[in-house]
Amino acid sequence: MRRTLLALAAAVSAVPLALAAAPSAHAADPTTLTNGFYVDPDSSAKRWVAANPGDGRAAAIGASIANTPTARWFGSWSGTIGTATGAYAGAADGVDKLPILVAYNIYHRDYCGGHSSGGAASPSAYADWIAQFAGGIGNRPALVILEPDSLGDYGCMTQAQIDEREGMLSGALAQFSRQAPNTWVYMDAGNPRWANAATMARRLHEAGLRQAHGFSLNISNYIPTAENTTYGNAVNRELSSRYGYTKPFVVDTSRNGNGTDGQWCNPAGRRIGTPTRLGGGAEMLLWVKVPGESDGNCGVGQGSTAGQFLPEVAYKMIYGY
């Protein structure tokens, strides 16, 4: 059964606005409505381990990766999206666990990077899709990472395209506010080496960060947790000085155990990081990318497609070689 939700509204309202984080659009704390994080029973790592019980790498991958709570990514491959998110959130709710979902279907997704290009066919198609995404979750507790890279991927975009993207993100947050009251949404803020803190704070604010619970960092990247924490705090200082509020943030630690060598696309020699947990320098440290899933046709994933599970890469990530 879910834990009893404690009423905190009076305490929050007593804190001076200048000293408080901007309130979430959602009253509930999903971490208090559940008993730990949900392990995706159908992750690519889980499927590979189940299909290859005799492989010498299976035990290590099962113990160190497949059984760690990790996000499930949703996009055009997910079928009827409201049904998909509803089934996933419902399965987690049935075992009193907190699921992590990634919405990854924005129009012109990965427009400048290209390795994960795709997304909805139009802004209006995205608006419909994300409304169904939020509706599928409904009142169940959940965490959602909203559109990784979407605010960092500006390098080749016109101002009109940027405005369009910010409108889609703001509209998405409004849907979660209306339809998913027990969901904390984190708007993705890229990573410390993409845009400076002042630039990212402005982008977040213009895309509607006030409506979100917080922001996310290092999704699918390798940058050390400490560097992300420093950056997240710098973004919050900019938000505070420019706009009068701050927000909690989470860090993807799935593949940052050895830090980064400066490459982002399937670099060799990386290692799994701190498993999903509350705290750790951020509001939470989360495994958002499944270790061993390819970033695309590059690096040690040469010949693979984005999202394909590569057991040898996963195995080496456990030991850092």
N, C-alpha and C positions, 0 to 999 in steps of 0.2 A: 504494500500500500504506500501511497505517497506520504511523504512527511508533511506535517501541518505547516502551512505558510504563516509566518509571523507578520503581523501588521507593523510596517516601519514608516508609514506616511507621516506620522506626527513628528518623529525624530528627524526625518529628512527636511521637513518644512521649517524646523527650528534652526537649521544651519544657514548662515548668511550666504546669499547667492554667490557673492564673489569668491567664497571659499569652497563651494560645493561643485561637484560634477553636475553637468546638465542632466536633469532627470530623464530616465528612459521613458519612451512612450508606453512602456508596459509596466504594470504594477507588480507582477509576479517575478520571483527569482527562480528560474528553472532548476538551479542547483539545489535548492531546498525542497523542491517538489519530487526529487528523484534520489536514488541511492547509488551514486557512482555513474560512470560513463558507459555508454553502450558499445559493445564490440560488434562490428558489422559481421553477421554470420555468412555473408556472401561476398566478402571482399576478394579482390584478385589473389591476394596471398592465401586466404582461406581455401579458395577453389583450387589453387595450385597444390597446396599441401594435401588436400583430400584426394586429388587425382594422381599424386606421385608419392604414395606412402613408402615405397621402396627406395626412393632417392636419398642419397647420403646427406643431402642438404635439408631435407624436409623437417627433421626434428628441430634444428636450429631456427629455421624460418618460422615454424609453428610457434615455438616458445617465445622468440624475440620480436616477431613482427605480427603474425596472423592473429595473436590473441591480445594485442594492444589496442585499446579503443582508438579508432581512426575514423575520419570523416568519410561519408559517401558523397560522391559528386553526382549532380543531376544536370542533364542537358537534353539535347534532342534525342539521344539514345535511350532516354528513360521511358519512352512511351507516353501514355496519358499522364501528364505530370502530377495532377492532383491525386490521382490514384496511386502513383509511385511514392510521393512524399507522405501520403496518408498511410500507406502500408508500412513504410519504414518507421515513421513516428509512432504508429500504432503498435508495431512489434516491440519497439523500445519501451513504450509505455506499459506494455503487458508484463514486462519483467522489471519494471520500476527503475529503468536506466535512462540516462540522458543522451540522446543522439546528437551527432554533429552532422549537419547537412551543408553542402556547398552548392549554391546556385551559380551555374556556369553556362549561361546561354544568352548573354546580352548581344544585341545587334552589333555587328562588326567586332565580334570577340577577337582578341589578339590581333587587332587590325594592323599594327605596326610590326609586331614580332613575327607572326605568321605560322609558328610551329603548331599552334592550337587554334588556328583560325576557324571561323564558323559562327554559330549562334543563330538567334532568331532571324527570320526573313525580313523583319521591319521593326521599327520602334513600336508600332501598334501590336504586332505579333508578340513582341516581348512583354508588353504590358499585360496581354491576355495570359501569357505563360506564367509570369511571376504571380499574377493574381491567383491562378489555380494552384501554384506551388504553395503559397501562404494558406490558401483555403484548405488544402489537403492536410496540413499540419493542424490547423484549427486550434483547439484549446490544449493540445498536448504539449508538455514541456519539450523544448528543443533549443539548440544553438544553430545559427545559420551564418555562414561566411558568404557575404554577398559579392559575387563577381570578382574573383581574383584578377589582379593586374589592371582592372578597368580604369583606375585613376592614375596609374603609372604609365600606361600605354598611350601617351599623348604625342609622342615625338613627331609623327607624320600626319597628325590630324589638323584639320582646319578649325577655326574657332566655332563655326557653325556645328561641326561634328562633335566638338567638345561640349557645347551647350546641349546638344541632343542627348549625348550620353549622360550628362548630369541630370537632365530631366527624367531619363529612364530610371536612374538610381533613386532619385527622390520619389518617383512614383512607386517604385518597389517598396521603399520603406513605408510609405503610406499604406500599402496593402497589408504588410505585416502588422502595422499598428491597428488596423481595422479587424483583421481576421485571425491573428495568431497572438493573443495576449500573453501567453506563457512562453514566448520565444524571445531570446536575446539575439539581435541581429548585429553583426560586426561588418561594417563597411570596409572593404579591403583598401589598405594604404600602401601597398607595394612593399618596398624594403629600404633599408638605410642608404643604399648605394644607387638609388634610382632618382629620387628628387629630394632636395633639401627640405628640412622640417617646415620652414615657412611656406614653401610652395605646396607641400602636401597638406598642411593645415588649411590653406585656402581652398584647395581642390575638395577636400573633405567637407568643409563648411558649405561651399557652393553646391555640392551634390546632396546636401540635406542631412549632414551628420547629426544635427540636433535631434532628429527623429529616431536615430539608431541608438542601441545600447552602447556601442563602442566601435573600435576599429581593429583590424587584423594586420599582422606584419609577417613577412618572410614566407608567404604561402609558396610551397614547392621550391623554396630556395635553401641555401646552405649557410647563411650568415649566422655567426654565433649568437646565442641568446643574449649575452651581455650587450653586444652592439645594438641589437634590436631594442632592448630595454632602454638604453641610452637615447636611441632615436625616438621611441614612443614617448618618453618623457619630454624630449625636445619639442615634438609635435604638440603635446599638451601645453607646454609653456607658450607656444605660438597661439594656440586656440584661446588660452586664457587671456593673453595680452591683447589679441585682436578682436575676439568675439565674446569674451566673458564667461567661457565655460571650458571644462575639460571632460574627457571620456576615458573609461577603462579600455585597455587593449589586450589582445592575446597574441601569442607568437607561435608559429608553426615550428616545432622542434624535431619533426620526423627525420630530417636528414642533416642536421647541423652539428652532429657530435664531433666531427673533425674540422668544423668551420668550413671556409670556402677557399678555393684556389683562384677565385676571380671568374670562374666559368659557371654558367647557370644551367647548361644543357647536358645532362648526363656526364658530369665530370667523374674521373676516376678517383679512388682513394677517399671517398666520403664515408661517413659513418652515421648510424642512427643516433638520435639525440634523446633527451629526457622524455620518458613516456608521458602520455596525457595526464595532467594533474591540475588541481587548483593552485594558484600562487606561483611561486618560482621567479619573482621579479616582475611579472605581469599579472593581470587578473587570472589568466590561465595559460598554461603551456599545452598546446594541442598537437596531436599528429593529424595534419590535414591532408598531406600527400602520403600515399602508401609507399614506404620504402621498397624499391625494386620496380616500381612502375616507371616506365620510360617517360622522359620529357619530350621525346620526338626523335627523328632520324638524325642523331648527332652523338658525339662523344662515345662512351662505352655502350651506348644504345644504337650504334650505327645499324641501319637496316630495320629498325623497329618503328612503330607508330606511337604517338603520344597516348599514354594510358596502358600500353601493353606491359604485362608483368614479365620481368626478366629475372629468373631465379638466381642466376649466377651473380647478377648485380646486387640482388637482395642479400645473398649469402655473404658477399664481400663487405657489404655495409654493416653487417653485424660485428665484424671484426676490424673494420677500418682499413681494408687493403683491396 
